[in-house]
Amino acid sequence: MWTIILILFILWLLGFFGGRISPRFPRTGSWIHVLIVIVVILVILKLLGIG
């Protein structure tokens, strides 16, 4: 579970800061916010012992 959370968080960071790192980095739009919401939900579920 923590691996999935870490991967999603890294993907979110790449999407958020990718345009500043390289102008050729693809624009990802609003799905980055969906990724961070998924990460937050997974962390909450993990802390509650559900996931």
mmJSON file of the N, C-alpha and C atoms, coordinates in Angstrom:
{"data_MODEL":{"atom_site":{
"group_PDB":["ATOM","ATOM","ATOM","ATOM","ATOM","ATOM","ATOM","ATOM","ATOM","ATOM","ATOM","ATOM","ATOM","ATOM","ATOM","ATOM","ATOM","ATOM","ATOM","ATOM","ATOM","ATOM","ATOM","ATOM","ATOM","ATOM","ATOM","ATOM","ATOM","ATOM","ATOM","ATOM","ATOM","ATOM","ATOM","ATOM","ATOM","ATOM","ATOM","ATOM","ATOM","ATOM","ATOM","ATOM","ATOM","ATOM","ATOM","ATOM","ATOM","ATOM","ATOM","ATOM","ATOM","ATOM","ATOM","ATOM","ATOM","ATOM","ATOM","ATOM","ATOM","ATOM","ATOM","ATOM","ATOM","ATOM","ATOM","ATOM","ATOM","ATOM","ATOM","ATOM","ATOM","ATOM","ATOM","ATOM","ATOM","ATOM","ATOM","ATOM","ATOM","ATOM","ATOM","ATOM","ATOM","ATOM","ATOM","ATOM","ATOM","ATOM","ATOM","ATOM","ATOM","ATOM","ATOM","ATOM","ATOM","ATOM","ATOM","ATOM","ATOM","ATOM","ATOM","ATOM","ATOM","ATOM","ATOM","ATOM","ATOM","ATOM","ATOM","ATOM","ATOM","ATOM","ATOM","ATOM","ATOM","ATOM","ATOM","ATOM","ATOM","ATOM","ATOM","ATOM","ATOM","ATOM","ATOM","ATOM","ATOM","ATOM","ATOM","ATOM","ATOM","ATOM","ATOM","ATOM","ATOM","ATOM","ATOM","ATOM","ATOM","ATOM","ATOM","ATOM","ATOM","ATOM","ATOM","ATOM","ATOM","ATOM","ATOM","ATOM","ATOM"],
"id":[1,2,3,4,5,6,7,8,9,10,11,12,13,14,15,16,17,18,19,20,21,22,23,24,25,26,27,28,29,30,31,32,33,34,35,36,37,38,39,40,41,42,43,44,45,46,47,48,49,50,51,52,53,54,55,56,57,58,59,60,61,62,63,64,65,66,67,68,69,70,71,72,73,74,75,76,77,78,79,80,81,82,83,84,85,86,87,88,89,90,91,92,93,94,95,96,97,98,99,100,101,102,103,104,105,106,107,108,109,110,111,112,113,114,115,116,117,118,119,120,121,122,123,124,125,126,127,128,129,130,131,132,133,134,135,136,137,138,139,140,141,142,143,144,145,146,147,148,149,150,151,152,153],
"type_symbol":["N","C","C","N","C","C","N","C","C","N","C","C","N","C","C","N","C","C","N","C","C","N","C","C","N","C","C","N","C","C","N","C","C","N","C","C","N","C","C","N","C","C","N","C","C","N","C","C","N","C","C","N","C","C","N","C","C","N","C","C","N","C","C","N","C","C","N","C","C","N","C","C","N","C","C","N","C","C","N","C","C","N","C","C","N","C","C","N","C","C","N","C","C","N","C","C","N","C","C","N","C","C","N","C","C","N","C","C","N","C","C","N","C","C","N","C","C","N","C","C","N","C","C","N","C","C","N","C","C","N","C","C","N","C","C","N","C","C","N","C","C","N","C","C","N","C","C","N","C","C","N","C","C"],
"label_atom_id":["N","CA","C","N","CA","C","N","CA","C","N","CA","C","N","CA","C","N","CA","C","N","CA","C","N","CA","C","N","CA","C","N","CA","C","N","CA","C","N","CA","C","N","CA","C","N","CA","C","N","CA","C","N","CA","C","N","CA","C","N","CA","C","N","CA","C","N","CA","C","N","CA","C","N","CA","C","N","CA","C","N","CA","C","N","CA","C","N","CA","C","N","CA","C","N","CA","C","N","CA","C","N","CA","C","N","CA","C","N","CA","C","N","CA","C","N","CA","C","N","CA","C","N","CA","C","N","CA","C","N","CA","C","N","CA","C","N","CA","C","N","CA","C","N","CA","C","N","CA","C","N","CA","C","N","CA","C","N","CA","C","N","CA","C","N","CA","C","N","CA","C","N","CA","C","N","CA","C"],
"label_alt_id":[null,null,null,null,null,null,null,null,null,null,null,null,null,null,null,null,null,null,null,null,null,null,null,null,null,null,null,null,null,null,null,null,null,null,null,null,null,null,null,null,null,null,null,null,null,null,null,null,null,null,null,null,null,null,null,null,null,null,null,null,null,null,null,null,null,null,null,null,null,null,null,null,null,null,null,null,null,null,null,null,null,null,null,null,null,null,null,null,null,null,null,null,null,null,null,null,null,null,null,null,null,null,null,null,null,null,null,null,null,null,null,null,null,null,null,null,null,null,null,null,null,null,null,null,null,null,null,null,null,null,null,null,null,null,null,null,null,null,null,null,null,null,null,null,null,null,null,null,null,null,null,null,null],
"label_comp_id":["MET","MET","MET","TRP","TRP","TRP","THR","THR","THR","ILE","ILE","ILE","ILE","ILE","ILE","LEU","LEU","LEU","ILE","ILE","ILE","LEU","LEU","LEU","PHE","PHE","PHE","ILE","ILE","ILE","LEU","LEU","LEU","TRP","TRP","TRP","LEU","LEU","LEU","LEU","LEU","LEU","GLY","GLY","GLY","PHE","PHE","PHE","PHE","PHE","PHE","GLY","GLY","GLY","GLY","GLY","GLY","ARG","ARG","ARG","ILE","ILE","ILE","SER","SER","SER","PRO","PRO","PRO","ARG","ARG","ARG","PHE","PHE","PHE","PRO","PRO","PRO","ARG","ARG","ARG","THR","THR","THR","GLY","GLY","GLY","SER","SER","SER","TRP","TRP","TRP","ILE","ILE","ILE","HIS","HIS","HIS","VAL","VAL","VAL","LEU","LEU","LEU","ILE","ILE","ILE","VAL","VAL","VAL","ILE","ILE","ILE","VAL","VAL","VAL","VAL","VAL","VAL","ILE","ILE","ILE","LEU","LEU","LEU","VAL","VAL","VAL","ILE","ILE","ILE","LEU","LEU","LEU","LYS","LYS","LYS","LEU","LEU","LEU","LEU","LEU","LEU","GLY","GLY","GLY","ILE","ILE","ILE","GLY","GLY","GLY"],
"label_asym_id":["A","A","A","A","A","A","A","A","A","A","A","A","A","A","A","A","A","A","A","A","A","A","A","A","A","A","A","A","A","A","A","A","A","A","A","A","A","A","A","A","A","A","A","A","A","A","A","A","A","A","A","A","A","A","A","A","A","A","A","A","A","A","A","A","A","A","A","A","A","A","A","A","A","A","A","A","A","A","A","A","A","A","A","A","A","A","A","A","A","A","A","A","A","A","A","A","A","A","A","A","A","A","A","A","A","A","A","A","A","A","A","A","A","A","A","A","A","A","A","A","A","A","A","A","A","A","A","A","A","A","A","A","A","A","A","A","A","A","A","A","A","A","A","A","A","A","A","A","A","A","A","A","A"],
"label_entity_id":["1","1","1","1","1","1","1","1","1","1","1","1","1","1","1","1","1","1","1","1","1","1","1","1","1","1","1","1","1","1","1","1","1","1","1","1","1","1","1","1","1","1","1","1","1","1","1","1","1","1","1","1","1","1","1","1","1","1","1","1","1","1","1","1","1","1","1","1","1","1","1","1","1","1","1","1","1","1","1","1","1","1","1","1","1","1","1","1","1","1","1","1","1","1","1","1","1","1","1","1","1","1","1","1","1","1","1","1","1","1","1","1","1","1","1","1","1","1","1","1","1","1","1","1","1","1","1","1","1","1","1","1","1","1","1","1","1","1","1","1","1","1","1","1","1","1","1","1","1","1","1","1","1"],
"label_seq_id":[1,1,1,2,2,2,3,3,3,4,4,4,5,5,5,6,6,6,7,7,7,8,8,8,9,9,9,10,10,10,11,11,11,12,12,12,13,13,13,14,14,14,15,15,15,16,16,16,17,17,17,18,18,18,19,19,19,20,20,20,21,21,21,22,22,22,23,23,23,24,24,24,25,25,25,26,26,26,27,27,27,28,28,28,29,29,29,30,30,30,31,31,31,32,32,32,33,33,33,34,34,34,35,35,35,36,36,36,37,37,37,38,38,38,39,39,39,40,40,40,41,41,41,42,42,42,43,43,43,44,44,44,45,45,45,46,46,46,47,47,47,48,48,48,49,49,49,50,50,50,51,51,51],
"pdbx_PDB_ins_code":[null,null,null,null,null,null,null,null,null,null,null,null,null,null,null,null,null,null,null,null,null,null,null,null,null,null,null,null,null,null,null,null,null,null,null,null,null,null,null,null,null,null,null,null,null,null,null,null,null,null,null,null,null,null,null,null,null,null,null,null,null,null,null,null,null,null,null,null,null,null,null,null,null,null,null,null,null,null,null,null,null,null,null,null,null,null,null,null,null,null,null,null,null,null,null,null,null,null,null,null,null,null,null,null,null,null,null,null,null,null,null,null,null,null,null,null,null,null,null,null,null,null,null,null,null,null,null,null,null,null,null,null,null,null,null,null,null,null,null,null,null,null,null,null,null,null,null,null,null,null,null,null,null],
"Cartn_x":[0.827,0.0,0.873,1.931,2.792,3.506,3.775,4.411,3.492,2.219,1.253,1.138,1.101,1.014,2.239,3.409,4.647,4.691,4.291,4.285,3.329,2.14,1.17,1.681,2.328,2.855,3.977,4.851,5.93,5.364,4.351,3.713,3.079,2.484,1.895,2.965,4.095,5.187,5.737,5.901,6.389,5.421,4.153,3.168,3.096,3.26,3.137,4.357,5.559,6.783,7.452,6.896,7.522,7.688,6.72,6.801,7.9,8.247,9.329,10.687,10.725,11.984,12.36,11.416,11.664,10.431,10.599,9.434,8.797,9.536,8.982,8.191,8.187,7.443,5.955,5.225,3.815,2.946,2.031,1.043,0.011,-0.278,-1.154,-2.54,-2.718,-4.044,-4.487,-5.778,-6.333,-6.28,-5.84,-5.816,-4.763,-3.827,-2.835,-3.537,-4.558,-5.297,-6.048,-6.498,-7.138,-6.13,-4.897,-3.869,-3.613,-3.525,-3.24,-4.415,-5.633,-6.803,-6.766,-6.389,-6.272,-5.209,-4.08,-3.011,-3.489,-4.175,-4.67,-5.662,-6.554,-7.531,-6.83,-5.832,-5.108,-4.34,-3.758,-3.041,-4.012,-5.163,-6.16,-6.629,-6.917,-7.343,-6.252,-4.999,-3.892,-3.739,-3.87,-3.739,-4.897,-6.066,-7.207,-7.15,-6.222,-6.069,-7.008,-7.651,-8.598,-7.873,-6.871,-6.197,-4.955],
"Cartn_y":[-1.19,0.0,1.256,1.235,2.424,2.636,1.558,1.689,2.422,2.078,2.747,4.219,4.503,5.89,6.671,6.071,6.747,6.996,6.007,6.164,7.275,7.298,8.343,9.719,9.788,11.075,11.56,10.651,11.032,11.471,10.753,11.168,12.549,12.82,14.137,15.212,14.939,15.913,16.158,15.09,15.252,16.057,15.807,16.563,18.014,18.253,19.611,20.453,19.876,20.631,20.311,19.384,18.95,20.049,20.938,22.025,23.012,23.123,24.022,23.368,22.038,21.315,21.277,20.937,20.847,21.345,22.278,22.773,21.707,20.653,19.589,18.572,18.709,17.779,17.953,16.852,16.984,17.667,18.472,19.106,18.069,17.985,16.917,17.397,18.682,19.194,18.93,18.769,18.693,17.296,16.28,14.939,14.824,15.777,15.784,15.954,16.768,16.978,15.71,14.962,13.679,12.73,12.727,11.876,12.22,13.503,13.877,13.535,13.64,13.245,11.742,10.949,9.505,9.184,9.879,9.663,9.983,11.092,11.474,10.441,9.975,8.962,7.67,7.247,6.031,6.161,7.32,7.54,7.478,8.111,8.09,6.66,5.91,4.524,3.688,3.918,3.175,3.495,4.767,5.171,4.633,4.478,3.915,2.39,1.793,0.356,-0.38,0.334,-0.286,-0.874,-0.156,-0.586,-1.362],
"Cartn_z":[0.0,0.0,0.0,0.817,0.863,-0.467,-1.187,-2.497,-3.47,-3.459,-4.335,-3.964,-2.678,-2.219,-2.671,-2.527,-2.923,-4.43,-5.22,-6.679,-7.102,-6.534,-6.877,-6.471,-5.322,-4.864,-5.778,-6.204,-7.119,-8.461,-8.952,-10.209,-10.082,-8.93,-8.709,-8.715,-8.041,-8.02,-9.425,-10.201,-11.564,-12.414,-12.252,-13.006,-12.587,-11.292,-10.777,-11.134,-10.976,-11.204,-12.533,-13.296,-14.543,-15.566,-15.677,-16.641,-16.313,-15.053,-14.66,-14.861,-14.762,-14.943,-16.415,-17.259,-18.694,-19.438,-20.354,-21.108,-21.994,-22.313,-23.153,-22.341,-21.025,-20.183,-20.473,-20.649,-21.065,-20.018,-20.497,-19.621,-19.226,-17.938,-17.473,-17.1,-16.955,-16.658,-15.237,-15.043,-13.694,-13.081,-13.828,-13.253,-12.163,-12.102,-11.027,-9.689,-9.651,-8.411,-8.012,-9.001,-8.702,-8.061,-8.559,-7.971,-6.509,-6.202,-4.819,-3.91,-4.411,-3.618,-3.353,-4.357,-4.167,-3.135,-3.197,-2.223,-0.816,-0.651,0.672,1.197,0.348,0.767,1.173,0.387,0.719,2.035,2.278,3.539,4.711,4.573,5.655,5.915,4.863,5.031,5.683,5.307,5.888,7.379,7.718,9.117,9.97,9.366,10.086,10.162,9.429,9.452,8.515,7.609,6.683,5.488,4.984,3.762,3.965],
"occupancy":[1.0,1.0,1.0,1.0,1.0,1.0,1.0,1.0,1.0,1.0,1.0,1.0,1.0,1.0,1.0,1.0,1.0,1.0,1.0,1.0,1.0,1.0,1.0,1.0,1.0,1.0,1.0,1.0,1.0,1.0,1.0,1.0,1.0,1.0,1.0,1.0,1.0,1.0,1.0,1.0,1.0,1.0,1.0,1.0,1.0,1.0,1.0,1.0,1.0,1.0,1.0,1.0,1.0,1.0,1.0,1.0,1.0,1.0,1.0,1.0,1.0,1.0,1.0,1.0,1.0,1.0,1.0,1.0,1.0,1.0,1.0,1.0,1.0,1.0,1.0,1.0,1.0,1.0,1.0,1.0,1.0,1.0,1.0,1.0,1.0,1.0,1.0,1.0,1.0,1.0,1.0,1.0,1.0,1.0,1.0,1.0,1.0,1.0,1.0,1.0,1.0,1.0,1.0,1.0,1.0,1.0,1.0,1.0,1.0,1.0,1.0,1.0,1.0,1.0,1.0,1.0,1.0,1.0,1.0,1.0,1.0,1.0,1.0,1.0,1.0,1.0,1.0,1.0,1.0,1.0,1.0,1.0,1.0,1.0,1.0,1.0,1.0,1.0,1.0,1.0,1.0,1.0,1.0,1.0,1.0,1.0,1.0,1.0,1.0,1.0,1.0,1.0,1.0],
"B_iso_or_equiv":[0.0,0.0,0.0,0.0,0.0,0.0,0.0,0.0,0.0,0.0,0.0,0.0,0.0,0.0,0.0,0.0,0.0,0.0,0.0,0.0,0.0,0.0,0.0,0.0,0.0,0.0,0.0,0.0,0.0,0.0,0.0,0.0,0.0,0.0,0.0,0.0,0.0,0.0,0.0,0.0,0.0,0.0,0.0,0.0,0.0,0.0,0.0,0.0,0.0,0.0,0.0,0.0,0.0,0.0,0.0,0.0,0.0,0.0,0.0,0.0,0.0,0.0,0.0,0.0,0.0,0.0,0.0,0.0,0.0,0.0,0.0,0.0,0.0,0.0,0.0,0.0,0.0,0.0,0.0,0.0,0.0,0.0,0.0,0.0,0.0,0.0,0.0,0.0,0.0,0.0,0.0,0.0,0.0,0.0,0.0,0.0,0.0,0.0,0.0,0.0,0.0,0.0,0.0,0.0,0.0,0.0,0.0,0.0,0.0,0.0,0.0,0.0,0.0,0.0,0.0,0.0,0.0,0.0,0.0,0.0,0.0,0.0,0.0,0.0,0.0,0.0,0.0,0.0,0.0,0.0,0.0,0.0,0.0,0.0,0.0,0.0,0.0,0.0,0.0,0.0,0.0,0.0,0.0,0.0,0.0,0.0,0.0,0.0,0.0,0.0,0.0,0.0,0.0],
"pdbx_formal_charge":[null,null,null,null,null,null,null,null,null,null,null,null,null,null,null,null,null,null,null,null,null,null,null,null,null,null,null,null,null,null,null,null,null,null,null,null,null,null,null,null,null,null,null,null,null,null,null,null,null,null,null,null,null,null,null,null,null,null,null,null,null,null,null,null,null,null,null,null,null,null,null,null,null,null,null,null,null,null,null,null,null,null,null,null,null,null,null,null,null,null,null,null,null,null,null,null,null,null,null,null,null,null,null,null,null,null,null,null,null,null,null,null,null,null,null,null,null,null,null,null,null,null,null,null,null,null,null,null,null,null,null,null,null,null,null,null,null,null,null,null,null,null,null,null,null,null,null,null,null,null,null,null,null],
"auth_seq_id":[1,1,1,2,2,2,3,3,3,4,4,4,5,5,5,6,6,6,7,7,7,8,8,8,9,9,9,10,10,10,11,11,11,12,12,12,13,13,13,14,14,14,15,15,15,16,16,16,17,17,17,18,18,18,19,19,19,20,20,20,21,21,21,22,22,22,23,23,23,24,24,24,25,25,25,26,26,26,27,27,27,28,28,28,29,29,29,30,30,30,31,31,31,32,32,32,33,33,33,34,34,34,35,35,35,36,36,36,37,37,37,38,38,38,39,39,39,40,40,40,41,41,41,42,42,42,43,43,43,44,44,44,45,45,45,46,46,46,47,47,47,48,48,48,49,49,49,50,50,50,51,51,51],
"auth_comp_id":["MET","MET","MET","TRP","TRP","TRP","THR","THR","THR","ILE","ILE","ILE","ILE","ILE","ILE","LEU","LEU","LEU","ILE","ILE","ILE","LEU","LEU","LEU","PHE","PHE","PHE","ILE","ILE","ILE","LEU","LEU","LEU","TRP","TRP","TRP","LEU","LEU","LEU","LEU","LEU","LEU","GLY","GLY","GLY","PHE","PHE","PHE","PHE","PHE","PHE","GLY","GLY","GLY","GLY","GLY","GLY","ARG","ARG","ARG","ILE","ILE","ILE","SER","SER","SER","PRO","PRO","PRO","ARG","ARG","ARG","PHE","PHE","PHE","PRO","PRO","PRO","ARG","ARG","ARG","THR","THR","THR","GLY","GLY","GLY","SER","SER","SER","TRP","TRP","TRP","ILE","ILE","ILE","HIS","HIS","HIS","VAL","VAL","VAL","LEU","LEU","LEU","ILE","ILE","ILE","VAL","VAL","VAL","ILE","ILE","ILE","VAL","VAL","VAL","VAL","VAL","VAL","ILE","ILE","ILE","LEU","LEU","LEU","VAL","VAL","VAL","ILE","ILE","ILE","LEU","LEU","LEU","LYS","LYS","LYS","LEU","LEU","LEU","LEU","LEU","LEU","GLY","GLY","GLY","ILE","ILE","ILE","GLY","GLY","GLY"],
"auth_asym_id":["A","A","A","A","A","A","A","A","A","A","A","A","A","A","A","A","A","A","A","A","A","A","A","A","A","A","A","A","A","A","A","A","A","A","A","A","A","A","A","A","A","A","A","A","A","A","A","A","A","A","A","A","A","A","A","A","A","A","A","A","A","A","A","A","A","A","A","A","A","A","A","A","A","A","A","A","A","A","A","A","A","A","A","A","A","A","A","A","A","A","A","A","A","A","A","A","A","A","A","A","A","A","A","A","A","A","A","A","A","A","A","A","A","A","A","A","A","A","A","A","A","A","A","A","A","A","A","A","A","A","A","A","A","A","A","A","A","A","A","A","A","A","A","A","A","A","A","A","A","A","A","A","A"],
"auth_atom_id":["N","CA","C","N","CA","C","N","CA","C","N","CA","C","N","CA","C","N","CA","C","N","CA","C","N","CA","C","N","CA","C","N","CA","C","N","CA","C","N","CA","C","N","CA","C","N","CA","C","N","CA","C","N","CA","C","N","CA","C","N","CA","C","N","CA","C","N","CA","C","N","CA","C","N","CA","C","N","CA","C","N","CA","C","N","CA","C","N","CA","C","N","CA","C","N","CA","C","N","CA","C","N","CA","C","N","CA","C","N","CA","C","N","CA","C","N","CA","C","N","CA","C","N","CA","C","N","CA","C","N","CA","C","N","CA","C","N","CA","C","N","CA","C","N","CA","C","N","CA","C","N","CA","C","N","CA","C","N","CA","C","N","CA","C","N","CA","C","N","CA","C","N","CA","C","N","CA","C"],
"pdbx_PDB_model_num":[1,1,1,1,1,1,1,1,1,1,1,1,1,1,1,1,1,1,1,1,1,1,1,1,1,1,1,1,1,1,1,1,1,1,1,1,1,1,1,1,1,1,1,1,1,1,1,1,1,1,1,1,1,1,1,1,1,1,1,1,1,1,1,1,1,1,1,1,1,1,1,1,1,1,1,1,1,1,1,1,1,1,1,1,1,1,1,1,1,1,1,1,1,1,1,1,1,1,1,1,1,1,1,1,1,1,1,1,1,1,1,1,1,1,1,1,1,1,1,1,1,1,1,1,1,1,1,1,1,1,1,1,1,1,1,1,1,1,1,1,1,1,1,1,1,1,1,1,1,1,1,1,1]
}}}
